[in-house]
Amino acid sequence: VFHGRILARRSVGQETRYEVEVKARYRQRSPLVPREYLWVPSTCGCPPLREGGEYLLMAWR
């Protein structure tokens, strides 16, 4: 779980790749670097994350 700001969004095939600036880490199960990539399937019914927006994110490695 981490707080991040979306720097860029790019569609790649059947997925969307978000470049995220990590602002704060809340769980330390795996190390995070200051910039991470978050991949989301294009078939996900989730609303797209807005570039420049800040979100609380949870992801699996």
N, CA, C and O atoms as a CHARMM CRD file, in Angstrom:
* protein
*
  244
    1    1 VAL  N      0.86200  -1.16900   0.00000 PROA 1      0.00000
    2    1 VAL  CA     0.00000   0.00000   0.00000 PROA 1      0.00000
    3    1 VAL  C      0.90400   1.22600   0.00000 PROA 1      0.00000
    4    1 VAL  O      1.83900   1.32700   0.79400 PROA 1      0.00000
    5    2 PHE  N      0.60900   2.15200  -0.90200 PROA 2      0.00000
    6    2 PHE  CA     1.42900   3.35400  -0.96900 PROA 2      0.00000
    7    2 PHE  C      0.63400   4.53000  -1.52100 PROA 2      0.00000
    8    2 PHE  O     -0.39200   4.35400  -2.17900 PROA 2      0.00000
    9    3 HSD  N      1.11900   5.71300  -1.24300 PROA 3      0.00000
   10    3 HSD  CA     0.54600   6.95900  -1.75000 PROA 3      0.00000
   11    3 HSD  C      1.39600   7.36700  -2.94200 PROA 3      0.00000
   12    3 HSD  O      2.61600   7.48400  -2.82900 PROA 3      0.00000
   13    4 GLY  N      0.75600   7.58200  -4.08000 PROA 4      0.00000
   14    4 GLY  CA     1.52400   7.92700  -5.26200 PROA 4      0.00000
   15    4 GLY  C      0.83700   8.95800  -6.13400 PROA 4      0.00000
   16    4 GLY  O     -0.37400   9.16500  -6.05100 PROA 4      0.00000
   17    5 ARG  N      1.63400   9.59800  -6.96900 PROA 5      0.00000
   18    5 ARG  CA     1.13200  10.57800  -7.93900 PROA 5      0.00000
   19    5 ARG  C      1.35700  10.01400  -9.33000 PROA 5      0.00000
   20    5 ARG  O      2.45000   9.54200  -9.64100 PROA 5      0.00000
   21    6 ILE  N      0.33100  10.06000 -10.16600 PROA 6      0.00000
   22    6 ILE  CA     0.40700   9.52800 -11.52300 PROA 6      0.00000
   23    6 ILE  C      1.16300  10.52300 -12.40300 PROA 6      0.00000
   24    6 ILE  O      0.75200  11.67300 -12.55500 PROA 6      0.00000
   25    7 LEU  N      2.26800  10.06300 -12.97500 PROA 7      0.00000
   26    7 LEU  CA     3.08900  10.91500 -13.83800 PROA 7      0.00000
   27    7 LEU  C      2.71000  10.76200 -15.30700 PROA 7      0.00000
   28    7 LEU  O      2.72700  11.73600 -16.05900 PROA 7      0.00000
   29    8 ALA  N      2.36900   9.54200 -15.71700 PROA 8      0.00000
   30    8 ALA  CA     2.04800   9.29900 -17.12200 PROA 8      0.00000
   31    8 ALA  C      1.17800   8.05600 -17.23800 PROA 8      0.00000
   32    8 ALA  O      1.18500   7.18700 -16.36600 PROA 8      0.00000
   33    9 ARG  N      0.42700   7.99000 -18.33600 PROA 9      0.00000
   34    9 ARG  CA    -0.42100   6.83600 -18.62600 PROA 9      0.00000
   35    9 ARG  C     -0.21500   6.45700 -20.08500 PROA 9      0.00000
   36    9 ARG  O     -0.18200   7.31900 -20.96400 PROA 9      0.00000
   37   10 ARG  N     -0.07500   5.14600 -20.33800 PROA 10     0.00000
   38   10 ARG  CA     0.16200   4.68400 -21.70200 PROA 10     0.00000
   39   10 ARG  C     -0.54600   3.35400 -21.92100 PROA 10     0.00000
   40   10 ARG  O     -0.41800   2.44200 -21.10400 PROA 10     0.00000
   41   11 SER  N     -1.28900   3.23600 -23.01100 PROA 11     0.00000
   42   11 SER  CA    -1.92700   1.96900 -23.36800 PROA 11     0.00000
   43   11 SER  C     -0.92300   1.10700 -24.10900 PROA 11     0.00000
   44   11 SER  O     -0.28500   1.55200 -25.06300 PROA 11     0.00000
   45   12 VAL  N     -0.79000  -0.14500 -23.65300 PROA 12     0.00000
   46   12 VAL  CA     0.13900  -1.09400 -24.26500 PROA 12     0.00000
   47   12 VAL  C     -0.63300  -2.39500 -24.47100 PROA 12     0.00000
   48   12 VAL  O     -0.83800  -3.15400 -23.52400 PROA 12     0.00000
   49   13 GLY  N     -1.05700  -2.65100 -25.69300 PROA 13     0.00000
   50   13 GLY  CA    -1.82400  -3.86600 -25.97100 PROA 13     0.00000
   51   13 GLY  C     -3.11500  -3.89700 -25.16700 PROA 13     0.00000
   52   13 GLY  O     -3.93900  -2.98800 -25.26700 PROA 13     0.00000
   53   14 GLN  N     -3.28600  -4.93800 -24.37700 PROA 14     0.00000
   54   14 GLN  CA    -4.49500  -5.12600 -23.57900 PROA 14     0.00000
   55   14 GLN  C     -4.36200  -4.56300 -22.16600 PROA 14     0.00000
   56   14 GLN  O     -5.19300  -4.85200 -21.30500 PROA 14     0.00000
   57   15 GLU  N     -3.32900  -3.76500 -21.92000 PROA 15     0.00000
   58   15 GLU  CA    -3.09200  -3.22100 -20.58600 PROA 15     0.00000
   59   15 GLU  C     -2.81700  -1.72000 -20.64800 PROA 15     0.00000
   60   15 GLU  O     -2.48500  -1.17500 -21.70100 PROA 15     0.00000
   61   16 THR  N     -2.96200  -1.07700 -19.51100 PROA 16     0.00000
   62   16 THR  CA    -2.59600   0.32800 -19.37100 PROA 16     0.00000
   63   16 THR  C     -1.46500   0.39700 -18.35700 PROA 16     0.00000
   64   16 THR  O     -1.55400  -0.17500 -17.27000 PROA 16     0.00000
   65   17 ARG  N     -0.40000   1.10500 -18.72300 PROA 17     0.00000
   66   17 ARG  CA     0.74800   1.25400 -17.82800 PROA 17     0.00000
   67   17 ARG  C      0.74700   2.66900 -17.26500 PROA 17     0.00000
   68   17 ARG  O      0.70100   3.65300 -18.00400 PROA 17     0.00000
   69   18 TYR  N      0.80000   2.74800 -15.94100 PROA 18     0.00000
   70   18 TYR  CA     0.88400   4.03200 -15.25700 PROA 18     0.00000
   71   18 TYR  C      2.28000   4.17900 -14.66500 PROA 18     0.00000
   72   18 TYR  O      2.78800   3.25900 -14.02500 PROA 18     0.00000
   73   19 GLU  N      2.89400   5.33000 -14.87900 PROA 19     0.00000
   74   19 GLU  CA     4.15700   5.64200 -14.22100 PROA 19     0.00000
   75   19 GLU  C      3.79500   6.42400 -12.96600 PROA 19     0.00000
   76   19 GLU  O      3.11800   7.45000 -13.03800 PROA 19     0.00000
   77   20 VAL  N      4.24800   5.93600 -11.81900 PROA 20     0.00000
   78   20 VAL  CA     3.82200   6.48000 -10.53500 PROA 20     0.00000
   79   20 VAL  C      5.02200   6.95700  -9.72200 PROA 20     0.00000
   80   20 VAL  O      6.01200   6.23900  -9.57900 PROA 20     0.00000
   81   21 GLU  N      4.92400   8.16200  -9.19800 PROA 21     0.00000
   82   21 GLU  CA     5.91300   8.67200  -8.24300 PROA 21     0.00000
   83   21 GLU  C      5.44500   8.26200  -6.85100 PROA 21     0.00000
   84   21 GLU  O      4.36200   8.65200  -6.41500 PROA 21     0.00000
   85   22 VAL  N      6.25900   7.48000  -6.15900 PROA 22     0.00000
   86   22 VAL  CA     5.89600   7.00400  -4.82500 PROA 22     0.00000
   87   22 VAL  C      6.15800   8.12600  -3.82200 PROA 22     0.00000
   88   22 VAL  O      7.29200   8.58200  -3.67100 PROA 22     0.00000
   89   23 LYS  N      5.10400   8.56600  -3.13900 PROA 23     0.00000
   90   23 LYS  CA     5.20900   9.65400  -2.16000 PROA 23     0.00000
   91   23 LYS  C      5.43000   9.11800  -0.74600 PROA 23     0.00000
   92   23 LYS  O      6.23200   9.66500   0.01000 PROA 23     0.00000
   93   24 ALA  N      4.71700   8.04500  -0.39100 PROA 24     0.00000
   94   24 ALA  CA     4.83400   7.45900   0.95300 PROA 24     0.00000
   95   24 ALA  C      4.49600   5.97900   0.87000 PROA 24     0.00000
   96   24 ALA  O      3.65700   5.56600   0.06900 PROA 24     0.00000
   97   25 ARG  N      5.15700   5.18700   1.70400 PROA 25     0.00000
   98   25 ARG  CA     4.90800   3.74800   1.77300 PROA 25     0.00000
   99   25 ARG  C      4.22600   3.44200   3.09600 PROA 25     0.00000
  100   25 ARG  O      4.62200   3.95800   4.14200 PROA 25     0.00000
  101   26 TYR  N      3.19700   2.60000   3.04600 PROA 26     0.00000
  102   26 TYR  CA     2.47100   2.26400   4.26700 PROA 26     0.00000
  103   26 TYR  C      2.65700   0.81600   4.68600 PROA 26     0.00000
  104   26 TYR  O      2.43900   0.48000   5.85100 PROA 26     0.00000
  105   27 ARG  N      3.05300  -0.04200   3.76700 PROA 27     0.00000
  106   27 ARG  CA     3.36700  -1.43100   4.09800 PROA 27     0.00000
  107   27 ARG  C      4.67600  -1.76100   3.41200 PROA 27     0.00000
  108   27 ARG  O      4.86800  -1.42700   2.24300 PROA 27     0.00000
  109   28 GLN  N      5.56700  -2.40300   4.11900 PROA 28     0.00000
  110   28 GLN  CA     6.91700  -2.63400   3.60800 PROA 28     0.00000
  111   28 GLN  C      7.16400  -4.09200   3.22000 PROA 28     0.00000
  112   28 GLN  O      8.26700  -4.59600   3.43600 PROA 28     0.00000
  113   29 ARG  N      6.19200  -4.77100   2.66600 PROA 29     0.00000
  114   29 ARG  CA     6.38600  -6.18300   2.30800 PROA 29     0.00000
  115   29 ARG  C      7.41300  -6.35900   1.19400 PROA 29     0.00000
  116   29 ARG  O      8.16400  -7.33500   1.19300 PROA 29     0.00000
  117   30 SER  N      7.45200  -5.43900   0.26100 PROA 30     0.00000
  118   30 SER  CA     8.48200  -5.48700  -0.77600 PROA 30     0.00000
  119   30 SER  C      8.97800  -4.06000  -0.99700 PROA 30     0.00000
  120   30 SER  O      8.20400  -3.10800  -0.90500 PROA 30     0.00000
  121   31 PRO  N     10.25200  -3.91800  -1.28200 PROA 31     0.00000
  122   31 PRO  CA    10.80600  -2.56700  -1.43600 PROA 31     0.00000
  123   31 PRO  C     10.24500  -1.86100  -2.67000 PROA 31     0.00000
  124   31 PRO  O     10.01600  -2.48300  -3.70800 PROA 31     0.00000
  125   32 LEU  N     10.03100  -0.57300  -2.54100 PROA 32     0.00000
  126   32 LEU  CA     9.58600   0.25600  -3.65600 PROA 32     0.00000
  127   32 LEU  C     10.66500   1.28000  -3.96000 PROA 32     0.00000
  128   32 LEU  O     11.34800   1.76800  -3.06000 PROA 32     0.00000
  129   33 VAL  N     10.81000   1.59600  -5.22300 PROA 33     0.00000
  130   33 VAL  CA    11.73300   2.64900  -5.63000 PROA 33     0.00000
  131   33 VAL  C     10.92300   3.93500  -5.79400 PROA 33     0.00000
  132   33 VAL  O      9.69400   3.87600  -5.82700 PROA 33     0.00000
  133   34 PRO  N     11.57300   5.08900  -5.89900 PROA 34     0.00000
  134   34 PRO  CA    10.82700   6.35400  -5.99500 PROA 34     0.00000
  135   34 PRO  C      9.85100   6.42800  -7.17100 PROA 34     0.00000
  136   34 PRO  O      8.85900   7.15400  -7.11100 PROA 34     0.00000
  137   35 ARG  N     10.13200   5.67600  -8.24400 PROA 35     0.00000
  138   35 ARG  CA     9.20000   5.60900  -9.37900 PROA 35     0.00000
  139   35 ARG  C      8.90500   4.15300  -9.68000 PROA 35     0.00000
  140   35 ARG  O      9.81400   3.33200  -9.80400 PROA 35     0.00000
  141   36 GLU  N      7.63300   3.84700  -9.79400 PROA 36     0.00000
  142   36 GLU  CA     7.19000   2.48200 -10.08200 PROA 36     0.00000
  143   36 GLU  C      6.25900   2.50600 -11.28600 PROA 36     0.00000
  144   36 GLU  O      5.69600   3.54600 -11.62800 PROA 36     0.00000
  145   37 TYR  N      6.10300   1.35100 -11.92500 PROA 37     0.00000
  146   37 TYR  CA     5.11900   1.19000 -12.99000 PROA 37     0.00000
  147   37 TYR  C      3.98700   0.33100 -12.46500 PROA 37     0.00000
  148   37 TYR  O      4.21800  -0.69500 -11.82500 PROA 37     0.00000
  149   38 LEU  N      2.77600   0.74700 -12.73600 PROA 38     0.00000
  150   38 LEU  CA     1.58000   0.02700 -12.32600 PROA 38     0.00000
  151   38 LEU  C      0.86100  -0.39800 -13.59700 PROA 38     0.00000
  152   38 LEU  O      0.51500   0.43900 -14.43000 PROA 38     0.00000
  153   39 TRP  N      0.63400  -1.71600 -13.74600 PROA 39     0.00000
  154   39 TRP  CA    -0.02900  -2.25300 -14.93900 PROA 39     0.00000
  155   39 TRP  C     -1.45300  -2.64400 -14.58300 PROA 39     0.00000
  156   39 TRP  O     -1.68400  -3.32200 -13.58200 PROA 39     0.00000
  157   40 VAL  N     -2.41200  -2.21300 -15.40600 PROA 40     0.00000
  158   40 VAL  CA    -3.82800  -2.50200 -15.17400 PROA 40     0.00000
  159   40 VAL  C     -4.41000  -3.09300 -16.45600 PROA 40     0.00000
  160   40 VAL  O     -4.22600  -2.51900 -17.52900 PROA 40     0.00000
  161   41 PRO  N     -5.11300  -4.23700 -16.36900 PROA 41     0.00000
  162   41 PRO  CA    -5.73900  -4.79300 -17.57500 PROA 41     0.00000
  163   41 PRO  C     -6.76300  -3.81500 -18.15400 PROA 41     0.00000
  164   41 PRO  O     -7.52100  -3.19400 -17.40900 PROA 41     0.00000
  165   42 SER  N     -6.78300  -3.68200 -19.46600 PROA 42     0.00000
  166   42 SER  CA    -7.72600  -2.77200 -20.12200 PROA 42     0.00000
  167   42 SER  C     -9.16800  -3.22900 -19.93700 PROA 42     0.00000
  168   42 SER  O    -10.09400  -2.43300 -20.09100 PROA 42     0.00000
  169   43 THR  N     -9.36500  -4.50200 -19.61000 PROA 43     0.00000
  170   43 THR  CA   -10.71100  -5.03200 -19.40500 PROA 43     0.00000
  171   43 THR  C    -11.25800  -4.69700 -18.02300 PROA 43     0.00000
  172   43 THR  O    -12.42900  -4.95400 -17.74200 PROA 43     0.00000
  173   44 CYS  N    -10.42400  -4.12700 -17.16000 PROA 44     0.00000
  174   44 CYS  CA   -10.85200  -3.75400 -15.81500 PROA 44     0.00000
  175   44 CYS  C    -11.91600  -2.65800 -15.92100 PROA 44     0.00000
  176   44 CYS  O    -11.76600  -1.72300 -16.70900 PROA 44     0.00000
  177   45 GLY  N    -12.96500  -2.76700 -15.14900 PROA 45     0.00000
  178   45 GLY  CA   -14.01900  -1.76000 -15.15400 PROA 45     0.00000
  179   45 GLY  C    -13.69500  -0.56100 -14.28000 PROA 45     0.00000
  180   45 GLY  O    -14.55900   0.27700 -14.02100 PROA 45     0.00000
  181   46 CYS  N    -12.46200  -0.47800 -13.83000 PROA 46     0.00000
  182   46 CYS  CA   -12.04100   0.61500 -12.95300 PROA 46     0.00000
  183   46 CYS  C    -11.96400   1.92900 -13.73600 PROA 46     0.00000
  184   46 CYS  O    -11.63200   1.92100 -14.92100 PROA 46     0.00000
  185   47 PRO  N    -12.26400   3.04600 -13.08900 PROA 47     0.00000
  186   47 PRO  CA   -12.07700   4.32500 -13.78100 PROA 47     0.00000
  187   47 PRO  C    -10.58500   4.58100 -13.98900 PROA 47     0.00000
  188   47 PRO  O     -9.77300   4.19100 -13.15000 PROA 47     0.00000
  189   48 PRO  N    -10.21600   5.22700 -15.08700 PROA 48     0.00000
  190   48 PRO  CA    -8.79100   5.50300 -15.31900 PROA 48     0.00000
  191   48 PRO  C     -8.24700   6.48700 -14.29000 PROA 48     0.00000
  192   48 PRO  O     -8.95400   7.38600 -13.83400 PROA 48     0.00000
  193   49 LEU  N     -6.98500   6.30100 -13.93600 PROA 49     0.00000
  194   49 LEU  CA    -6.32900   7.22200 -13.01100 PROA 49     0.00000
  195   49 LEU  C     -5.90500   8.46300 -13.78900 PROA 49     0.00000
  196   49 LEU  O     -5.40800   8.35600 -14.91000 PROA 49     0.00000
  197   50 ARG  N     -6.09900   9.61300 -13.20900 PROA 50     0.00000
  198   50 ARG  CA    -5.82900  10.89200 -13.86700 PROA 50     0.00000
  199   50 ARG  C     -4.35400  11.26900 -13.72000 PROA 50     0.00000
  200   50 ARG  O     -3.79700  11.19000 -12.62500 PROA 50     0.00000
  201   51 GLU  N     -3.72500  11.67700 -14.81800 PROA 51     0.00000
  202   51 GLU  CA    -2.33900  12.14200 -14.75000 PROA 51     0.00000
  203   51 GLU  C     -2.27200  13.36400 -13.84800 PROA 51     0.00000
  204   51 GLU  O     -3.08100  14.28200 -13.97700 PROA 51     0.00000
  205   52 GLY  N     -1.31400  13.37500 -12.94100 PROA 52     0.00000
  206   52 GLY  CA    -1.18000  14.46200 -11.97600 PROA 52     0.00000
  207   52 GLY  C     -1.97900  14.21900 -10.70700 PROA 52     0.00000
  208   52 GLY  O     -1.79000  14.91900  -9.71300 PROA 52     0.00000
  209   53 GLY  N     -2.87000  13.23400 -10.73100 PROA 53     0.00000
  210   53 GLY  CA    -3.68300  12.92300  -9.55600 PROA 53     0.00000
  211   53 GLY  C     -2.89400  12.12300  -8.53400 PROA 53     0.00000
  212   53 GLY  O     -1.95800  11.40200  -8.88000 PROA 53     0.00000
  213   54 GLU  N     -3.28100  12.25800  -7.27400 PROA 54     0.00000
  214   54 GLU  CA    -2.64400  11.49900  -6.20000 PROA 54     0.00000
  215   54 GLU  C     -3.64900  10.50400  -5.64600 PROA 54     0.00000
  216   54 GLU  O     -4.81600  10.82900  -5.43100 PROA 54     0.00000
  217   55 TYR  N     -3.17200   9.28000  -5.41800 PROA 55     0.00000
  218   55 TYR  CA    -4.04300   8.18300  -5.01200 PROA 55     0.00000
  219   55 TYR  C     -3.36800   7.32800  -3.95000 PROA 55     0.00000
  220   55 TYR  O     -2.14200   7.28900  -3.84800 PROA 55     0.00000
  221   56 LEU  N     -4.18100   6.65200  -3.17200 PROA 56     0.00000
  222   56 LEU  CA    -3.71300   5.60700  -2.27700 PROA 56     0.00000
  223   56 LEU  C     -3.86000   4.31600  -3.07500 PROA 56     0.00000
  224   56 LEU  O     -4.96900   3.95300  -3.46700 PROA 56     0.00000
  225   57 LEU  N     -2.75500   3.62400  -3.31700 PROA 57     0.00000
  226   57 LEU  CA    -2.74400   2.47400  -4.21900 PROA 57     0.00000
  227   57 LEU  C     -2.32300   1.20200  -3.49100 PROA 57     0.00000
  228   57 LEU  O     -1.50900   1.23200  -2.56800 PROA 57     0.00000
  229   58 MET  N     -2.89300   0.09600  -3.92500 PROA 58     0.00000
  230   58 MET  CA    -2.50100  -1.21100  -3.42000 PROA 58     0.00000
  231   58 MET  C     -2.23100  -2.08000  -4.64100 PROA 58     0.00000
  232   58 MET  O     -3.06800  -2.16700  -5.53900 PROA 58     0.00000
  233   59 ALA  N     -1.08400  -2.71400  -4.67900 PROA 59     0.00000
  234   59 ALA  CA    -0.71600  -3.50700  -5.84900 PROA 59     0.00000
  235   59 ALA  C      0.02100  -4.76500  -5.41600 PROA 59     0.00000
  236   59 ALA  O      0.59900  -4.82500  -4.33100 PROA 59     0.00000
  237   60 TRP  N     -0.01200  -5.76900  -6.28700 PROA 60     0.00000
  238   60 TRP  CA     0.72700  -7.02000  -6.08800 PROA 60     0.00000
  239   60 TRP  C      1.93600  -7.01100  -6.98700 PROA 60     0.00000
  240   60 TRP  O      1.87600  -6.49000  -8.10100 PROA 60     0.00000
  241   61 ARG  N      3.02500  -7.57500  -6.52800 PROA 61     0.00000
  242   61 ARG  CA     4.22600  -7.72700  -7.36100 PROA 61     0.00000
  243   61 ARG  C      4.27300  -9.10600  -7.90700 PROA 61     0.00000
  244   61 ARG  O      5.20300  -9.45000  -8.63600 PROA 61     0.00000
